[in-house]
Amino acid sequence: QVRLVESGGGLVQPGGSLRLSCAASRSISSIYAMGWYRQAPGKQRELVAAFTSSGSINYADSVKGRFTISRDNAKNTVYLEMNSLKPEDTAVYYCKAANNWGQGTQVTVSS
């Protein structure tokens, strides 16, 4: 089991950028499937971006070209760089590693 702590959320204007971090309580070098999900009010949780167990990266169509997922195994951290943010990106963003979830961080895109 691994504990995950997300950070970096906040309020940003449309067109702005944020960088989310997900810090794990132990080494993630052996955890291939890690990613970011989000849940907007009244909607189901959905995939945003994730590393798969085969080593590839999946992005939701709605964020392709704007968001980038990366990981630093030495720091036990996964990142989500979000650019050109839109109001529809507003949600609680969750980190997932294997079957473990973080508590989430709120991202609000509004003028």
Secondary structure per residue as TSV (DSSP state, phi and psi in degrees):
chain	resnum	aa	ss	phi	psi
A	1	Q	-	360.0	150.0
A	2	V	-	-138.7	136.3
A	3	R	-	-91.9	140.4
A	4	L	E	-124.4	135.6
A	5	V	E	-127.9	116.9
A	6	E	E	-90.1	152.0
A	7	S	E	-154.3	167.4
A	8	G	-	103.9	-5.1
A	9	G	-	-72.0	173.0
A	10	G	E	162.2	-166.8
A	11	L	E	-99.4	130.3
A	12	V	E	-141.8	149.9
A	13	Q	-	-78.0	154.7
A	14	P	T	-54.1	137.3
A	15	G	T	90.2	-8.7
A	16	G	-	-82.4	-175.5
A	17	S	-	-133.1	152.8
A	18	L	E	-145.1	154.1
A	19	R	E	-124.7	116.4
A	20	L	E	-93.0	145.9
A	21	S	E	-123.5	146.4
A	22	C	E	-129.6	107.5
A	23	A	E	-95.9	128.3
A	24	A	E	-98.7	153.4
A	25	S	S	-81.1	-9.4
A	26	R	S	-149.5	177.7
A	27	S	-	-56.0	136.0
A	28	I	-	-107.7	5.9
A	29	S	T	-61.8	-25.9
A	30	S	T	-98.1	0.4
A	31	I	-	-101.5	99.6
A	32	Y	-	-79.1	-40.9
A	33	A	-	-86.4	99.2
A	34	M	E	-138.2	147.2
A	35	G	E	-171.5	-177.2
A	36	W	E	-116.3	137.6
A	37	Y	E	-129.5	164.3
A	38	R	E	-143.1	155.3
A	39	Q	E	-139.2	116.5
A	40	A	-	-90.9	157.7
A	41	P	T	-54.8	128.6
A	42	G	T	78.3	5.0
A	43	K	S	-121.9	163.0
A	44	Q	-	-78.1	155.6
A	45	R	-	-66.4	138.4
A	46	E	E	-134.5	154.7
A	47	L	E	-68.6	136.7
A	48	V	E	-105.8	-56.0
A	49	A	E	-160.2	142.9
A	50	A	E	-157.5	146.2
A	51	F	E	-82.4	134.1
A	52	T	-	-94.8	169.3
A	53	S	T	-66.6	-18.4
A	54	S	T	-90.1	-2.4
A	55	G	S	97.0	-1.2
A	56	S	-	-88.9	174.9
A	57	I	E	-123.0	133.5
A	58	N	E	-110.7	137.8
A	59	Y	E	-123.9	144.3
A	60	A	-	-65.3	144.6
A	61	D	T	-57.5	-33.4
A	62	S	T	-69.6	-15.7
A	63	V	T	-116.6	-4.0
A	64	K	T	-57.4	133.6
A	65	G	T	85.6	-10.7
A	66	R	T	-116.2	-35.2
A	67	F	E	-109.9	148.1
A	68	T	E	-136.0	127.0
A	69	I	E	-97.6	142.8
A	70	S	E	-149.0	167.4
A	71	R	E	-144.0	148.7
A	72	D	E	-125.4	97.1
A	73	N	G	-63.9	-29.2
A	74	A	G	-66.3	-28.6
A	75	K	G	-102.9	2.9
A	76	N	T	54.2	42.0
A	77	T	E	-135.5	140.6
A	78	V	E	-116.2	141.7
A	79	Y	E	-120.2	157.2
A	80	L	E	-135.2	108.7
A	81	E	E	-88.8	122.5
A	82	M	E	-119.2	119.4
A	83	N	-	-119.8	164.0
A	84	S	S	49.2	48.9
A	85	L	-	-65.5	145.8
A	86	K	-	-121.2	157.2
A	87	P	G	-54.9	-32.7
A	88	E	G	-73.1	-4.5
A	89	D	G	-83.5	-6.4
A	90	T	-	-62.4	125.3
A	91	A	E	-178.2	171.9
A	92	V	E	-90.3	127.5
A	93	Y	E	-101.9	129.5
A	94	Y	E	-118.0	144.8
A	95	C	E	-99.6	142.8
A	96	K	E	-133.4	134.5
A	97	A	E	-131.6	117.3
A	98	A	T	54.5	-117.6
A	99	N	T	-107.5	18.7
A	100	N	E	-106.5	139.8
A	101	W	E	-118.2	147.5
A	102	G	-	-84.3	-176.6
A	103	Q	-	-86.9	-13.8
A	104	G	-	95.8	155.3
A	105	T	E	-136.4	135.8
A	106	Q	E	-81.2	132.0
A	107	V	E	-120.4	123.2
A	108	T	E	-123.5	123.4
A	109	V	E	-111.7	110.2
A	110	S	-	-158.6	148.5
A	111	S	-	-93.7	360.0
